[in-house]
Amino acid sequence: MFLALLRKEIVSHVLTLRFGVTFILFLLLVFASAYVTTNEYRRDLDEALAANRAAQADLRRAYEQGRDTGDNFYTVFYRQGRKESLPPPPLSSLVQGLRPGTPAMVQARAWSSEMIGRGGEQNPLAGLLPIPDLVYVVGVVLSLLAILFAFDAVSGEKEAGTLRLMLSNAVPRDQVLLAKWVGGYLVLVAPFLIAVFGGVLYAWWKGALTLTGESLPRLLVILLIACLYISVFFTLSLAVSALTHRSATALFLCLLIWVVWILVIPNLAPVVAKILRPGYSPRKVDQEKAAVRSEIRLRMERLTLTTGKLSYGTEIQEARDKLEREEERRLQQWDRFLEDSIRRQRNLTAVLGRLSPAACWTYAAVALADVGPGSFRRLEEAFRKLRAEMEQVAESIRPSRDQPVRSFKLDQVPSLRVAPASFRDAAGEALNDILILAILNAVFFMTAFVRFLRYDVR
């Protein structure tokens, strides 16, 4: 009985114009997304590799020139420094995440290191529109198509009279509902998987995707989460259709929920987080740090006046050292205060955003692709470590009065080391979002099941 009902649902969907339009849209959107993101990935990767080769050559040239003139320490550590471009993560050819907003390179010198943004090297108009990667296509377009596929699954058949005719033959209602869900979902997700398979093949053919190591399991889990996310909206539409008796009403309610989940909540979450967890802006913190520096400088200038000691005496030098340590401690406190403020605001934004399944899908996908907030934090930690190592190495081999020239090797210059998240860590980071999507599926299906058992088919 169930197989006959399932066959009927699949055939009824496949023979409609809606299925043909959906299949074509899937192919066009996914292929277009793969084409855009793959070519952008190849361009960024080629530019990063070329820039790193050029920077390494410049560093070696500066090292040789400085050694010839006897000034290679200052030439390497103060003038040249180490410049490294950041290549794109392996799965960013399909999932962009925070990649467009991350720094393009780092510049590390003895006492002046910085992360350099992309600036105007890209099209300035690109920021006006989101990049149509897999996350965007699934999160916005496919969720809407899932609603349009199932909003009339129950109420539409009641209006047509076929539901009453089918149930008059003593067909179990639970099997009817299960066949509607399985048949409709298979017809919806099959074109999506076909289109994704073609997009992955294109990215692999262009050399923008390697299906080795951890890339393949990460990609498979991302696709499973995408199917789970699409199922949320499909099951929601089925539940709404079982709660109403007219297709127009079901469509209106489904579109209203879609607008709130896709457009309202994700965009309001950062605004509400700023209101509930206000914090200092970086500009305000910079002003406070400048005030600390001014205060310490004035206190240093007044040392000889208040103590009556000579400016080059031992006691004065010890007092200066104490003030410098106090200045460093207070500046670090302001840095920690700003970091804590941003972290609290970011965590609240993530919690509020998870009221929408679209945010859950996005967080899970970028975590597995290693292009989310976790990857940005690891980059910041690696940069701080590089800056500390550069200062430490420069101080250890710095020429002194007793030894004005010190020799060193080029491999002593520290380099940036960003450790990617392992598959286990990435899956653990995405686990909460996966559970939320699974719970939503269960709640909507149980709602549809309970309601359909008492549905009035007259």
Secondary structure, DSSP 4 states (H G I P E B T S, - for coil): -HHHHHHHHHHHHHTSHHHHHHHHHHHHHHHHHHHHHHHHHHHHHHHHHHHHHHHHHHHHHHHHHHHHHT-HHHIIIIII-EEEE-PPPGGGGT--TTGGGS-SEEEE-SS--EEE--GGGS-GGGGGS----HHHIIIIIIHHHHHHHHTTTTHHHHHHTHHHHHHTTT--HHHHHHHHHHHHHHHHHHHHHHHHHHHHHHHHHTTS---STTHHHHHHHHHHHHHHHHHHHHHHHHHHHHH-S-HHHHHHHHHHHHHIIIIIHHHHHHHHHHHHS----HHHHHHHHHHHHHHHHHHHHTHHHHH---TTSHHHHHHHHHHHHHHHHHHHHHHHHHHHHHHHHHHHHHHHHTTSHHHHHHHHHHHHTT-SHHHHHHHHHHHHHHHHHHHHHHHHT---SS-S-----GGGS-----PPPPHHHHHHHHHHHHHHHHHHHHHHHHHHHHHHHT----
